[in-house]
Amino acid sequence: MRKRLLILALISVFGMAGHAYISGRNMGKAPKEKKNEVLSKEDKKDKEGVVDLATEDKNLKREDIDQKYKWNLKDIYESWEEWEADLIRAKELMEEIPKYRGRIKNDPKAFSELVTMENELSKITDEIYLYPYLMRDLDSTDEVASKKLQEIIAIYTQYSATVAWINPEILEVPKETMIKWIDENKELEEHRFHIMELYRLQGHVLDAEKEKLLSYYGQFMGAPGDIYKELTTSDIKWNEVELSTGEKTKVTNSVYSKILSTNKNQEDRKKAFEALYTAYGDNENTYAAIYRSILQKSYATVQARGYDSTLAKALEGNKIPVEVYENLIKVTRKNTQPLQRYVNLRKKLLGLDEYHYYDNQVTLVDYNREFEYDEAKELVLKSVAPLGDEYVKGMEKAVSQGWLDVYETPNKRSGAYSLGIYGVHPYMLLNYNGTLDSVFTLGHELGHTMHTMLSSENQPYSTHGYTIFVAEVASTFNERLLLDNMLKNTEDPIERIALIEQSLGNVVGTYFIQTLFADYEYQVHKIVENGGAITPDILSGIMDQLFKDYFGDTVAIDELQKIIWARIPHFYNSPYYVYQYATCFASSAVLHDRITNEKYTKDERAEALNRYLDLLKSGGSDHPMNQLKKAGVDLTETETIEAVSKDMNALLDILEKEMENLGKK
C-alpha cells in the first residue's frame, strides 16, 4: 500500500511514476536524489546542484557503438506486444481491486487476496512505466515512448481515485487483529513491516471520502514545480558574454559550469557568474511567488493531515527524528573551520586577492589525463576489492551484461543514474567522456547498482526498495575506495593533487553546501508556519547570512550570489531532501573508516564489513535509522557528523604537502 501511495505522490510532484531508483551524483557539485522507489534526476549539474536539461552536441551515433556498451532493454520486454499484454493485465487488476471495498476489514482471506493483487499490479507497473521511460532517456525524440508514458500516468492517476478507500478501511481493523491475520497467513508476512507502518502513521490518514477528494488534486499540487521547470528551461533567457579570448558565448548552466571549472581568468569567471545569475535575477519575483506557493502547499498538507510541522511531516514517513536534522545543522555550524581553511588555501594557491563563490570550481592544477572506459571500469573493479570477492563478482556481472549505457549520443538524456527493476536488474545511464570526474561517476553509480542488486537478491518485492536516507551511502563509499586505490597506485604529483581536489570538492558540495541548503529550508518553512511573508528580499537575506555563517569572511558574497535560492531545483521539486546527501556522506565516512582503517584489528574490520553488506542487503525492511545503527552508524551522535570535518582536515593536510612537494620540483 505504501508503495502505491508513493507512486501517486511522485506522479503529482514530478508528473511521472516512481518505482525507479534513479540516483544522482555530485550535488554540491551536484545533488543526488535517491531511493529505490524514488526518482532522482541526475542530469548534468554544477557544484550548486543545478540541473542542465539542454541537449549537447553529441556526435557519436548509437548504431556505431558496440552493443556491449549499450542497454539491453529486451531484458524487460522483447517487444511492444509483450508490453501491451502487461498493460492489459494491469488494467484488469485496476478494475478488480476496487471490488474488494467493504470486504477486507472483516475477512483476512479477502485482505490477503487484495494485498497479493496490489503487489502484482505494482510489479507490472514498474515494468510498463520504466520500459518507455528508459527508451525516452536514450532518445528524447521517441514519440512512441513519450505517448506510452503519458498513457500510463493518466491511467494510474485515474485508478488512484478508485482505491483511496483502501488505507482507511485497513485501519478499521484493530491492530491486534491485523497482527493475528499476518501470523496466520504466510503470504502476508513479507508485507508485515509496511502494514505496521500504516498503523504507526494512521493519525495522518483521513477517511475514505477525504482521501478520495485529495487524490483529485494530485497533479494540480505539482503545478508549481512544473511552472518552475518551464521557467528555468523553456522560457529562461540566457545572457551572452565576451571572454578574454574574444570568444562570445551564451551562459547556460552547462556553459557556466565549464567556465567556472576550466577558465583560469577570474574576470571571465565573474562575467559568466553575472550573466547566469542575472538570468535568474530578472525573474526573482516570479521565482519567489512559485516558491511561496510550494511552501504554502506543504504547510496546508501538514494542517490537513495533522503533523506538527513541515519538517516532522517530511521525516516521519521514515521515522527519522527531527533531532537528526537539527543536529546536522547544529554540528556542521560548529565545524566550519575545515571549509574556511579550504577556501583560504585555494585563495592562496590560486593567487587571488579576493575569493568569490565563482572561484570555487576552478582546478588548482592542469590535469588532462583521459581514461578509456574499459580502463575506468578496471580501476573501479580493483578499488572495491576491500568489500570482498562476492561484491567484486557482482560488480563484474553488472558491467558486462547490458546493464550500462555508456556513451553520449544524440538526444540522449545527460548526466548519470542507476535505476532498479525488481526481477530484471538495475540499469545504469552514463555519458562517459574520459575525464577523472567520469571515472568517479562510474564508481558512484555502480555503488547504487550494487546496493540495488544486493537488496533485490535478499529481499522480497515488498521490502526491496531502500529509502533515500541510506541511498547515498554505497555510492559515496565506492568513491572513497576509488580515491584510496588511485592515490595508492600513482606517483604523478599532478594526478595526486587532482584526486585530492576531486575528493575535497565532494566534501564541500555533498556535505557542507547541502547542509547550508538544509539550513535554508528549515528557516524558510518556519517563516510560513509562523504566518510570515515570503519575498525575494527575505529569501536572499537568509541565504546571504547563511553564506556568512558557513564561510565566514573567506568568501566575498556578491549581491547576485544571494539569489542562489532560485537556482536549486530541489527546493521546488522535493523540499527537505538535500539534508540526506549530508547524512549519507557522514555515514559512509564512518563505515569506510571502520572497514579500511588498520587501527582496527582484522577481525573488527571483517565484522564491520559484514554489517555494511547486511545494510545493503536489507533493502527497506526496517526504518533507515535502525539499519544504519545495525551497521555501526548513529546519526544522533555528534561524533558521526564531526567525522566529515576530521576527514576534510586530513585531506587538506595531504593537499598542502602535495602542493609543497610540487613547488620544489
C-alpha positions as CSV (number, residue, x, y, z in Angstrom):
1,M,0.0,0.0,0.0
2,R,2.8,2.4,0.9
3,K,4.4,2.0,-2.5
4,R,1.2,2.7,-4.3
5,L,0.8,6.0,-2.4
6,L,4.4,6.8,-3.1
7,I,3.9,6.3,-6.8
8,L,0.9,8.7,-6.7
9,A,2.9,11.3,-4.8
10,L,5.6,11.2,-7.4
11,I,3.2,11.5,-10.2
12,S,1.8,14.6,-8.6
13,V,5.2,16.1,-7.9
14,F,7.2,15.1,-11.0
15,G,4.5,14.1,-13.4
16,M,5.7,10.6,-13.5
17,A,5.7,7.3,-11.6
18,G,8.4,6.5,-9.2
19,H,9.2,2.8,-8.8
20,A,12.7,3.5,-10.1
21,Y,15.7,4.3,-8.1
22,I,17.3,7.0,-10.1
23,S,20.4,8.3,-8.4
24,G,22.2,11.4,-9.0
25,R,25.8,12.3,-8.4
26,N,27.8,15.3,-7.2
27,M,25.3,17.5,-5.5
28,G,27.5,20.2,-4.4
29,K,29.0,19.5,-7.5
30,A,25.5,18.0,-7.8
31,P,22.7,16.7,-5.8
32,K,21.7,13.1,-5.9
33,E,18.2,12.3,-5.3
34,K,17.6,8.9,-4.5
35,K,15.6,5.9,-3.3
36,N,14.9,2.5,-4.6
37,E,11.4,3.8,-5.3
38,V,12.1,7.4,-5.9
39,L,13.1,9.4,-8.9
40,S,16.1,11.5,-8.5
41,K,17.3,13.1,-11.6
42,E,21.0,13.1,-12.2
43,D,21.4,15.3,-15.2
44,K,24.4,17.5,-15.8
45,K,24.8,19.6,-12.7
46,D,27.2,22.2,-11.3
47,K,28.6,22.4,-7.8
48,E,25.4,24.1,-6.6
49,G,23.3,21.2,-7.7
50,V,21.7,22.8,-10.7
51,V,20.3,20.7,-13.5
52,D,21.1,21.5,-17.1
53,L,18.5,19.8,-19.3
54,A,19.9,21.2,-22.5
55,T,21.0,18.6,-25.1
56,E,24.6,19.0,-26.1
57,D,26.1,18.2,-29.4
58,K,26.8,14.5,-29.4
59,N,28.5,13.2,-32.5
60,L,28.6,9.5,-31.7
61,K,25.7,7.7,-33.2
62,R,24.0,4.8,-31.4
63,E,24.3,2.4,-34.3
64,D,28.1,2.9,-34.3
65,I,28.5,1.8,-30.7
66,D,29.3,-1.8,-29.8
67,Q,26.3,-3.5,-28.2
68,K,28.3,-4.3,-25.1
69,Y,28.3,-0.6,-24.2
70,K,24.5,-0.2,-24.6
71,W,21.4,-1.2,-22.6
72,N,19.7,-4.4,-23.4
73,L,16.1,-3.4,-22.9
74,K,14.9,-6.8,-24.1
75,D,15.6,-8.0,-20.6
76,I,12.4,-6.1,-19.7
77,Y,10.2,-6.8,-22.8
78,E,11.1,-8.4,-26.1
79,S,8.6,-6.1,-28.0
80,W,5.8,-3.6,-27.6
81,E,3.4,-6.5,-28.0
82,E,4.7,-8.0,-24.7
83,W,4.4,-4.6,-23.1
84,E,0.8,-4.3,-24.3
85,A,0.0,-7.6,-22.8
86,D,1.2,-6.4,-19.4
87,L,-0.7,-3.2,-19.8
88,I,-3.9,-5.2,-20.3
89,R,-3.2,-7.2,-17.2
90,A,-2.6,-4.0,-15.2
91,K,-5.9,-2.6,-16.3
92,E,-7.6,-5.9,-15.3
93,L,-6.2,-5.6,-11.9
94,M,-7.2,-2.0,-11.6
95,E,-10.8,-3.0,-12.3
96,E,-10.7,-6.0,-9.9
97,I,-9.1,-4.3,-6.9
98,P,-11.9,-1.8,-6.2
99,K,-14.4,-4.7,-5.9
100,Y,-12.9,-5.5,-2.5
101,R,-14.2,-2.4,-1.0
102,G,-16.1,-3.2,2.2
103,R,-14.8,-6.8,2.3
104,I,-11.2,-6.5,3.6
105,K,-12.0,-5.2,7.1
106,N,-13.8,-8.4,8.1
107,D,-12.2,-11.1,6.0
108,P,-8.5,-12.0,6.3
109,K,-8.7,-14.1,3.1
110,A,-10.1,-11.1,1.1
111,F,-7.5,-8.9,2.6
112,S,-4.7,-11.3,1.6
113,E,-6.1,-11.5,-1.9
114,L,-6.1,-7.7,-2.2
115,V,-2.5,-7.4,-1.0
116,T,-1.4,-10.1,-3.4
117,M,-3.2,-8.3,-6.3
118,E,-1.7,-4.9,-5.4
119,N,1.7,-6.5,-5.2
120,E,1.3,-7.9,-8.7
121,L,0.0,-4.6,-10.0
122,S,2.9,-2.7,-8.5
123,K,5.4,-5.1,-10.2
124,I,3.8,-4.8,-13.5
125,T,3.5,-1.0,-13.4
126,D,7.2,-0.9,-12.6
127,E,8.0,-2.5,-15.9
128,I,5.3,-0.9,-18.1
129,Y,6.3,2.5,-16.9
130,L,10.1,2.1,-17.0
131,Y,10.3,0.4,-20.3
132,P,9.3,3.5,-22.3
133,Y,10.9,5.8,-19.7
134,L,14.3,4.2,-20.4
135,M,13.7,4.4,-24.2
136,R,12.9,8.1,-23.9
137,D,16.1,8.7,-22.0
138,L,18.0,7.1,-24.8
139,D,16.2,9.3,-27.4
140,S,14.1,12.3,-26.2
141,T,12.5,12.5,-29.7
142,D,11.0,9.0,-29.3
143,E,7.3,9.8,-29.8
144,V,6.1,6.3,-29.2
145,A,7.8,6.1,-25.8
146,S,6.5,9.5,-24.8
147,K,2.9,8.6,-25.7
148,K,3.2,5.4,-23.8
149,L,4.4,7.2,-20.7
150,Q,1.6,9.7,-20.8
151,E,-0.9,6.9,-21.2
152,I,0.3,5.1,-18.1
153,I,0.3,8.3,-16.0
154,A,-3.2,9.1,-17.0
155,I,-4.4,5.5,-16.2
156,Y,-2.7,5.4,-12.9
157,T,-3.9,8.8,-11.8
158,Q,-7.5,7.8,-12.6
159,Y,-7.0,4.5,-10.8
160,S,-5.8,6.3,-7.6
161,A,-9.2,7.8,-7.1
162,T,-10.9,4.4,-7.1
163,V,-8.7,3.0,-4.4
164,A,-8.4,5.9,-2.0
165,W,-10.6,3.8,0.4
166,I,-8.0,1.1,1.0
167,N,-5.9,2.5,3.7
168,P,-8.8,3.9,5.7
169,E,-10.5,0.5,5.5
170,I,-7.4,-1.3,6.6
171,L,-7.2,0.9,9.6
172,E,-10.7,-0.1,10.7
173,V,-9.2,-3.5,11.5
174,P,-7.8,-3.4,15.1
175,K,-4.0,-3.6,15.1
176,E,-4.1,-6.7,17.3
177,T,-6.4,-8.4,14.8
178,M,-4.2,-7.5,11.9
179,I,-1.1,-8.9,13.6
180,K,-3.1,-12.2,14.1
181,W,-4.0,-12.2,10.4
182,I,-0.4,-11.8,9.4
183,D,0.7,-14.5,11.8
184,E,-1.8,-16.9,10.3
185,N,-1.3,-16.0,6.6
186,K,2.2,-16.6,5.4
187,E,1.6,-14.7,2.2
188,L,1.1,-11.6,4.3
189,E,4.4,-12.0,6.2
190,E,6.6,-10.1,3.7
191,H,4.2,-7.2,4.0
192,R,4.3,-7.0,7.8
193,F,6.6,-4.1,8.0
194,H,4.7,-1.8,5.7
195,I,1.3,-2.8,7.1
196,M,2.5,-2.0,10.6
197,E,3.9,1.3,9.2
198,L,0.3,2.2,8.2
199,Y,-0.8,1.8,11.8
200,R,2.1,3.8,13.0
201,L,1.1,6.7,10.7
202,Q,-2.6,6.2,11.0
203,G,-3.1,9.5,12.7
204,H,-2.3,11.2,9.4
205,V,-4.6,9.0,7.2
206,L,-8.0,10.6,6.5
207,D,-11.3,8.8,6.0
208,A,-12.0,7.3,2.6
209,E,-14.0,10.3,1.2
210,K,-11.4,12.8,2.2
211,E,-8.6,10.7,0.8
212,K,-10.5,10.4,-2.5
213,L,-11.1,14.2,-2.6
214,L,-7.4,14.9,-2.0
215,S,-6.4,12.4,-4.7
216,Y,-8.2,14.6,-7.3
217,Y,-5.7,17.4,-6.5
218,G,-2.7,15.2,-7.1
219,Q,-1.5,16.5,-10.4
220,F,-2.6,20.1,-9.6
221,M,-0.4,20.1,-6.5
222,G,2.6,19.5,-8.7
223,A,1.8,22.6,-10.8
224,P,4.3,25.0,-9.0
225,G,7.1,22.6,-9.7
226,D,6.0,22.3,-13.4
227,I,6.0,26.1,-13.7
228,Y,9.4,26.3,-12.2
229,K,10.8,23.7,-14.6
230,E,9.3,25.6,-17.6
231,L,10.6,29.0,-16.4
232,T,14.1,27.6,-15.8
233,T,14.4,25.6,-19.0
234,S,11.9,26.5,-21.7
235,D,11.5,30.3,-21.0
236,I,14.7,31.4,-19.4
237,K,16.7,34.0,-21.4
238,W,20.4,33.3,-21.3
239,N,22.8,36.2,-21.5
240,E,25.8,36.4,-23.8
241,V,29.3,37.4,-22.6
242,E,32.6,38.0,-24.4
243,L,35.5,36.3,-22.7
244,S,39.1,37.5,-22.6
245,T,39.9,35.2,-25.5
246,G,37.5,37.1,-27.7
247,E,35.0,34.2,-27.7
248,K,31.4,35.1,-27.3
249,T,29.0,32.6,-25.7
250,K,25.6,32.4,-24.1
251,V,26.0,31.4,-20.5
252,T,23.7,28.5,-19.9
253,N,24.0,26.3,-16.8
254,S,26.4,23.9,-18.6
255,V,28.5,26.7,-20.1
256,Y,28.7,28.3,-16.7
257,S,29.9,25.1,-15.0
258,K,32.5,24.6,-17.7
259,I,33.8,28.2,-17.5
260,L,34.0,28.0,-13.7
261,S,35.9,24.7,-13.6
262,T,38.3,25.3,-16.5
263,N,38.8,29.1,-17.0
264,K,41.9,30.4,-15.1
265,N,40.9,34.0,-15.7
266,Q,38.9,35.3,-12.7
267,E,37.4,38.1,-14.7
268,D,36.0,35.6,-17.1
269,R,34.5,33.6,-14.3
270,K,33.0,36.8,-12.9
271,K,31.4,37.6,-16.3
272,A,29.9,34.1,-16.5
273,F,28.6,34.4,-13.0
274,E,27.0,37.8,-13.6
275,A,25.5,36.6,-16.9
276,L,24.0,33.5,-15.4
277,Y,22.7,35.0,-12.1
278,T,21.2,37.9,-13.9
279,A,19.1,35.5,-16.0
280,Y,17.6,34.2,-12.7
281,G,17.5,37.7,-11.1
282,D,15.4,39.1,-13.9
283,N,12.6,36.8,-12.7
284,E,13.2,36.8,-9.0
285,N,9.7,37.9,-8.1
286,T,8.2,35.1,-10.1
287,Y,10.6,32.5,-8.6
288,A,9.7,33.8,-5.1
289,A,6.0,33.5,-5.9
290,I,6.4,29.9,-7.1
291,Y,8.4,29.1,-4.0
292,R,5.9,30.8,-1.8
293,S,3.1,28.6,-3.3
294,I,5.2,25.5,-2.6
295,L,5.8,26.4,1.0
296,Q,2.1,27.2,1.5
297,K,1.2,23.9,-0.1
298,S,3.5,22.0,2.2
299,Y,2.0,23.7,5.3
300,A,-1.5,23.1,4.1
301,T,-0.8,19.4,3.9
302,V,0.7,19.5,7.4
303,Q,-2.5,21.1,8.7
304,A,-4.8,18.7,6.7
305,R,-3.0,15.6,8.0
306,G,-2.3,16.7,11.5
307,Y,1.5,16.9,11.6
308,D,3.4,19.2,14.0
309,S,5.4,20.9,11.3
310,T,6.5,20.6,7.7
311,L,9.8,19.1,8.9
312,A,8.1,16.5,11.0
313,K,5.9,15.5,8.0
314,A,9.0,15.2,5.8
315,L,10.8,12.9,8.3
316,E,8.0,10.9,9.9
317,G,7.4,8.6,6.9
318,N,10.8,7.0,7.5
319,K,10.7,7.6,11.3
320,I,13.7,10.0,11.3
321,P,13.8,12.0,14.5
322,V,13.6,15.8,13.9
323,E,16.6,16.0,16.2
324,V,18.8,14.3,13.4
325,Y,18.0,17.1,11.0
326,E,18.6,19.8,13.7
327,N,21.7,18.1,14.9
328,L,23.2,18.0,11.4
329,I,22.8,21.8,11.1
330,K,24.0,22.5,14.7
331,V,27.1,20.3,14.5
332,T,28.0,21.5,11.0
333,R,27.7,25.1,12.0
334,K,30.2,24.4,14.8
335,N,32.7,22.7,12.5
336,T,33.0,25.0,9.5
337,Q,36.8,25.5,10.2
338,P,37.8,23.0,7.6
339,L,35.6,24.6,5.0
340,Q,37.1,28.0,5.7
341,R,40.6,26.5,5.7
342,Y,39.9,25.0,2.3
343,V,38.8,28.4,0.9
344,N,41.8,30.2,2.3
345,L,44.1,27.5,0.9
346,R,42.6,27.8,-2.5
347,K,42.8,31.6,-2.4
348,K,46.5,31.4,-1.6
349,L,47.3,28.7,-4.2
350,L,45.3,30.4,-6.9
351,G,47.0,33.8,-6.1
352,L,43.7,35.7,-5.7
353,D,43.4,39.0,-3.8
354,E,39.7,38.3,-3.2
355,Y,37.9,34.9,-3.3
356,H,34.4,34.7,-4.7
357,Y,32.0,31.8,-4.7
358,Y,32.5,31.5,-8.5
359,D,36.2,30.7,-7.8
360,N,35.2,27.5,-6.0
361,Q,35.3,25.2,-9.0
362,V,38.5,26.2,-10.9
363,T,41.1,23.5,-10.6
364,L,44.4,24.1,-8.9
365,V,46.4,22.1,-11.4
366,D,46.1,21.3,-15.1
367,Y,45.2,17.7,-15.2
368,N,44.1,16.4,-18.6
369,R,44.5,12.7,-18.5
370,E,41.9,10.8,-20.4
371,F,40.7,7.4,-19.3
372,E,39.3,4.9,-21.8
373,Y,36.0,3.5,-20.5
374,D,37.4,0.0,-20.2
375,E,40.4,1.4,-18.2
376,A,38.0,3.2,-15.9
377,K,36.0,0.0,-15.4
378,E,39.0,-1.9,-14.3
379,L,40.0,0.9,-11.9
380,V,36.6,0.8,-10.2
381,L,36.6,-3.0,-10.1
382,K,40.0,-3.1,-8.4
383,S,39.1,-0.4,-6.0
384,V,36.2,-2.4,-4.4
385,A,38.4,-5.4,-3.5
386,P,38.2,-4.5,0.2
387,L,34.5,-5.3,0.0
388,G,35.2,-9.0,-0.7
389,D,35.1,-11.4,-3.6
390,E,31.3,-11.7,-3.8
391,Y,30.9,-8.0,-4.1
392,V,33.6,-7.8,-6.8
393,K,31.9,-10.7,-8.7
394,G,28.6,-8.9,-8.5
395,M,30.1,-5.7,-9.9
396,E,31.8,-7.7,-12.7
397,K,28.4,-9.0,-13.7
398,A,26.9,-5.5,-13.6
399,V,29.4,-4.1,-16.1
400,S,29.2,-7.0,-18.5
401,Q,25.6,-7.9,-19.3
402,G,23.8,-4.9,-20.9
403,W,23.1,-3.1,-17.7
404,L,25.0,0.1,-18.7
405,D,24.5,2.6,-21.5
406,V,27.9,4.2,-21.6
407,Y,28.4,6.9,-24.2
408,E,26.8,10.2,-25.2
409,T,24.6,10.0,-28.3
410,P,22.2,12.5,-30.0
411,N,19.1,13.2,-27.9
412,K,20.2,11.1,-25.0
413,R,19.5,12.3,-21.5
414,S,22.5,14.0,-19.9
415,G,24.1,13.0,-16.6
416,A,24.1,9.6,-14.9
417,Y,21.8,7.5,-12.8
418,S,21.1,3.9,-11.6
419,L,17.6,2.6,-11.8
420,G,16.4,-0.8,-10.5
421,I,13.7,-3.0,-11.8
422,Y,12.9,-5.9,-9.5
423,G,13.0,-9.3,-11.1
424,V,15.1,-7.8,-14.0
425,H,18.2,-5.9,-12.9
426,P,19.4,-2.4,-12.4
427,Y,20.0,-0.1,-15.4
428,M,22.8,2.5,-15.4
429,L,22.8,5.5,-17.6
430,L,26.2,7.2,-18.2
431,N,27.5,9.9,-20.6
432,Y,31.1,8.8,-20.2
433,N,33.6,11.3,-21.6
434,G,37.0,10.1,-20.3
435,T,37.6,12.7,-17.6
436,L,38.5,11.9,-14.0
437,D,35.1,13.0,-12.9
438,S,33.6,10.4,-15.3
439,V,35.7,7.7,-13.6
440,F,34.3,8.7,-10.2
441,T,30.8,8.9,-11.6
442,L,31.1,5.3,-12.8
443,G,32.3,4.3,-9.3
444,H,29.5,6.2,-7.7
445,E,26.7,4.9,-9.8
446,L,28.0,1.3,-9.5
447,G,27.7,1.7,-5.8
448,H,24.0,2.4,-6.3
449,T,23.7,-0.5,-8.7
450,M,25.3,-2.9,-6.2
451,H,23.1,-1.7,-3.4
452,T,20.0,-2.3,-5.6
453,M,21.2,-5.7,-6.7
454,L,22.1,-6.9,-3.2
455,S,18.7,-5.6,-1.9
456,S,16.8,-7.3,-4.7
457,E,18.6,-10.6,-4.2
458,N,17.9,-10.7,-0.5
459,Q,14.5,-9.1,-0.1
460,P,11.0,-9.8,-1.4
461,Y,9.5,-7.3,-3.7
462,S,7.6,-5.5,-0.9
463,T,10.7,-4.6,1.0
464,H,13.4,-4.4,-1.6
465,G,13.1,-0.6,-2.0
466,Y,15.5,1.2,0.3
467,T,15.0,4.8,1.4
468,I,16.7,7.9,0.2
469,F,18.1,8.3,3.7
470,V,20.5,5.4,3.1
471,A,20.8,5.5,-0.6
472,E,23.9,7.6,-1.0
473,V,25.9,5.5,1.5
474,A,27.0,2.9,-1.0
475,S,27.8,5.3,-3.8
476,T,29.9,7.7,-1.7
477,F,31.6,4.7,-0.1
478,N,32.6,3.5,-3.5
479,E,34.1,6.9,-4.3
480,R,36.2,6.7,-1.2
481,L,37.5,3.3,-2.2
482,L,38.3,4.6,-5.7
483,L,40.2,7.5,-4.2
484,D,42.2,5.2,-1.9
485,N,43.2,2.9,-4.7
486,M,44.1,5.6,-7.2
487,L,46.2,7.5,-4.6
488,K,47.9,4.3,-3.7
489,N,48.9,3.5,-7.3
490,T,50.1,6.8,-8.7
491,E,53.3,8.7,-8.2
492,D,52.3,11.5,-10.5
493,P,52.1,14.7,-8.3
494,I,49.6,16.4,-10.6
495,E,47.3,13.4,-10.6
496,R,47.5,13.1,-6.8
497,I,46.5,16.7,-6.4
498,A,43.7,16.3,-8.9
499,L,42.4,13.3,-7.0
500,I,42.5,15.1,-3.7
501,E,40.7,18.1,-5.3
502,Q,38.1,15.7,-6.5
503,S,37.5,14.4,-3.0
504,L,37.6,17.8,-1.4
505,G,35.1,19.1,-3.9
506,N,32.7,16.2,-2.9
507,V,33.0,17.1,0.8
508,V,32.3,20.7,0.1
509,G,29.5,20.1,-2.3
510,T,27.8,17.0,-0.9
511,Y,28.2,17.8,2.8
512,F,28.7,21.5,3.6
513,I,26.7,23.1,0.8
514,Q,23.8,20.6,1.2
515,T,23.7,21.3,5.0
516,L,23.7,25.0,4.2
517,F,20.8,24.4,1.9
518,A,19.0,22.3,4.5
519,D,19.5,25.1,7.0
520,Y,17.9,27.5,4.5
521,E,14.9,25.2,4.0
522,Y,14.5,24.9,7.8
523,Q,14.4,28.6,8.3
524,V,12.1,29.4,5.3
525,H,9.5,26.8,6.2
526,K,9.4,28.2,9.8
527,I,8.6,31.6,8.4
528,V,5.5,30.3,6.6
529,E,4.4,28.1,9.6
530,N,4.6,31.2,11.8
531,G,2.5,33.3,9.4
532,G,5.3,35.3,8.0
533,A,5.8,36.7,4.5
534,I,8.0,35.3,1.7
535,T,9.6,37.9,-0.7
536,P,12.7,37.9,-2.8
537,D,14.5,40.1,-0.3
538,I,13.6,37.8,2.6
539,L,14.9,34.7,0.8
540,S,18.1,36.5,-0.4
541,G,18.7,37.8,3.1
542,I,18.5,34.4,4.6
543,M,20.9,33.0,2.0
544,D,23.3,35.9,2.5
545,Q,23.5,35.3,6.2
546,L,24.0,31.5,5.7
547,F,27.0,32.0,3.5
548,K,28.5,34.3,6.1
549,D,27.8,31.8,8.8
550,Y,29.3,28.9,7.0
551,F,32.2,30.6,5.0
552,G,33.0,33.3,7.5
553,D,34.9,36.1,5.8
554,T,36.7,33.8,3.5
555,V,34.3,34.4,0.6
556,A,33.3,37.8,-0.8
557,I,29.5,37.5,-1.2
558,D,28.3,39.2,-4.4
559,E,24.9,40.7,-4.5
560,L,23.7,38.3,-7.2
561,Q,25.0,35.3,-5.2
562,K,22.2,35.8,-2.7
563,I,19.6,34.7,-5.3
564,I,21.1,31.2,-5.5
565,W,17.8,30.1,-3.9
566,A,16.2,30.5,-7.4
567,R,18.7,28.1,-9.0
568,I,18.3,25.0,-6.8
569,P,15.6,22.7,-8.3
570,H,15.4,20.5,-5.1
571,F,13.8,23.4,-3.2
572,Y,11.0,23.4,-5.7
573,N,10.7,19.7,-6.5
574,S,11.4,17.9,-3.3
575,P,11.6,20.0,-0.1
576,Y,13.6,18.7,2.9
577,Y,15.5,16.4,0.5
578,V,19.1,17.7,0.4
579,Y,20.0,17.1,4.0
580,Q,20.1,13.4,3.2
581,Y,23.1,13.9,1.0
582,A,25.0,15.2,4.0
583,T,23.8,12.4,6.4
584,C,24.7,9.7,3.9
585,F,28.1,11.3,3.3
586,A,28.7,11.3,7.1
587,S,27.6,7.7,7.4
588,S,29.8,6.4,4.6
589,A,32.8,8.3,6.2
590,V,32.3,6.3,9.5
591,L,31.8,3.0,7.7
592,H,34.8,3.5,5.4
593,D,37.0,4.2,8.4
594,R,35.9,1.1,10.3
595,I,36.3,-1.2,7.3
596,T,39.6,0.1,5.9
597,N,41.5,1.7,8.8
598,E,44.2,-0.5,10.1
599,K,43.9,1.0,13.6
600,Y,41.2,-1.6,14.0
601,T,42.0,-5.3,14.2
602,K,41.5,-7.6,11.2
603,D,38.5,-9.2,13.0
604,E,37.0,-5.8,13.8
605,R,37.3,-4.7,10.1
606,A,35.8,-8.0,9.0
607,E,32.8,-7.6,11.3
608,A,32.3,-4.0,10.1
609,L,32.3,-5.2,6.5
610,N,29.7,-7.9,7.2
611,R,27.5,-5.3,8.9
612,Y,27.9,-3.0,6.0
613,L,27.0,-5.7,3.5
614,D,24.0,-6.6,5.6
615,L,22.9,-2.9,5.4
616,L,23.0,-3.2,1.6
617,K,21.0,-6.4,1.6
618,S,18.3,-5.2,4.0
619,G,16.5,-3.0,1.4
620,G,13.5,-1.3,3.0
621,S,12.8,-4.0,5.6
622,D,13.4,-1.6,8.6
623,H,13.5,2.1,9.4
624,P,16.7,3.6,8.0
625,M,18.0,4.9,11.3
626,N,17.8,1.3,12.7
627,Q,19.5,0.0,9.5
628,L,22.4,2.4,10.0
629,K,22.7,1.7,13.7
630,K,23.0,-2.1,12.9
631,A,25.8,-1.2,10.5
632,G,27.5,0.9,13.2
633,V,26.4,4.4,12.4
634,D,24.4,6.5,14.9
635,L,23.4,9.9,13.4
636,T,22.1,11.2,16.7
637,E,25.8,11.2,17.9
638,T,27.8,14.4,17.4
639,E,30.9,12.3,16.6
640,T,29.3,10.9,13.5
641,I,28.7,14.3,11.9
642,E,32.1,15.6,13.1
643,A,33.8,12.7,11.2
644,V,33.4,14.5,7.9
645,S,35.2,17.6,9.2
646,K,38.0,15.5,10.5
647,D,38.3,13.7,7.1
648,M,38.4,17.1,5.4
649,N,41.2,18.3,7.6
650,A,43.2,15.2,6.8
651,L,42.7,15.7,3.1
652,L,43.8,19.3,3.4
653,D,46.9,18.2,5.2
654,I,47.7,15.9,2.2
655,L,46.9,18.6,-0.3
656,E,49.2,21.1,1.4
657,K,52.0,18.6,1.4
658,E,51.5,17.6,-2.3
659,M,51.4,21.3,-3.4
660,E,54.6,21.9,-1.4
661,N,56.3,18.9,-3.0
662,L,55.2,20.1,-6.4
663,G,56.6,23.5,-5.8
664,K,60.0,22.0,-5.1
665,K,60.2,20.3,-8.5
